[in-house]
Every structure is written in C-alpha cells, then in structure tokens.
Amino acid sequence: EEEAFLVSLYKFMKDRHTPIERIPHLGFKQINLWKIYKAVEKLGAYELVTGRRLWKNVYDELGGSPGSTSAAT
C-alpha cells in the first residue's frame, strides 16, 4: 500500500510538471510522505486539516519536536 502510494504520488507530481526531486525535510528531519498522508487522512483530509488548523497535530503525530513553535506552518 505504501509503495503504491509513493509510485502514484511521484507520477502525479511528475505529470503536473512539479516532480519531487528530493524528500522534503521539516527542521533537520526527513518527512515520511506515507506517514504524513496517513496522518492527514486520519484527521479528515487536507481541507479539514487546513480549515481547522490541525497541522500541529499532524506534526506531533509524526514525532515532531514538542517545543517547535513553527510546526503549524
């Protein structure tokens, strides 16, 4: 399931001419794209997470630093 998601994601991004050339980082920690996808899905999807300002919850679920004040952005 994770591998299929990543293949689909990379293809989608390439098709829209914004390929993922390197895995994004938050601070100095590499983001696991599958885990962030599942965390956002669990909270109700992107629109809900953004509308309800739940990005800090996503960050916390990914094991982010509890003292980070910029985690919501």
C-alpha positions in Angstrom: 0.0 0.0 0.0 2.8 2.4 0.9 4.8 1.6 -2.2 1.8 2.0 -4.4 1.0 5.4 -2.8 4.6 6.6 -3.4 4.6 5.5 -7.0 1.3 7.2 -7.6 2.4 10.4 -5.8 5.7 10.6 -7.8 3.8 10.0 -11.1 1.2 12.6 -10.2 3.8 15.2 -9.4 5.8 14.5 -12.5 2.7 14.7 -14.7 1.9 18.1 -13.3 5.5 19.2 -14.0 6.4 19.6 -10.4 8.4 16.5 -9.7 9.6 15.5 -6.3 13.4 15.8 -6.7 14.3 15.3 -3.1 12.3 14.2 0.0 11.2 17.3 2.0 12.5 18.0 5.5 11.0 19.6 8.5 13.8 21.1 10.5 16.6 18.6 10.0 14.3 15.6 9.9 13.2 13.9 6.6 9.5 13.7 6.2 8.0 10.3 5.6 5.4 11.1 2.9 3.4 8.0 3.6 3.1 8.8 7.3 2.1 12.4 6.6 -0.5 11.2 4.1 -2.0 8.7 6.6 -1.9 11.3 9.5 -3.8 13.8 7.3 -6.2 11.2 6.1 -6.9 10.2 9.7 -7.8 13.8 10.6 -10.2 14.1 7.7 -8.1 15.1 4.7 -6.2 18.2 3.6 -9.1 20.7 3.5 -10.3 19.8 7.0 -6.8 19.8 8.5 -6.1 23.2 6.9 -9.5 24.7 7.8 -9.4 23.5 11.4 -5.7 24.4 11.7 -4.7 20.9 12.7 -1.2 20.9 11.1 0.4 21.0 14.6 -1.5 17.7 15.3 -0.1 16.2 12.2 3.4 17.3 13.1 3.0 15.9 16.6 1.8 12.6 15.2 4.9 12.4 13.0 7.1 12.7 16.1 7.9 16.3 15.8 9.7 18.3 18.5 7.1 19.4 21.1 8.9 22.7 21.6 8.6 23.8 18.0 6.6 27.0 17.7 6.6 27.0 13.9 5.2 23.5 13.4 1.8 24.7 12.3 3.3 26.4 9.3 
